Amino acid sequence: MPVLTIKGMPDTLYRRLKARAAANRRSLNSEIIFCLAEVAGRARPDTAALLRMADERRNSVKLPFLTDRFLKAAINRGRK
């Protein structure tokens, strides 16, 4: 089985991992392996799908573009 040495781990990260390990009733080593497996196993996001979803959301909200003129008018309306 491979062995991995982690050098320069910040103290705050070590403490958080140690606390997570205790909360999950795992050793620190097991917790680190669990975290690495979880992150490494995630699928990469489909960028095109995320952009389509953002376009759909933006198009579903029919608001005017936020131009300087629009923002200044909105600010001035609030001051009357």
Secondary structure, 3 states (H helix, E strand, C coil): CCCCCCCCCCHHHHHHHHHHHHHCCCCHHHHHHHHHHHHHCCCCCCHHHHHHHHHHHHHHCCCCCCCHHHHHHHHHHHCC
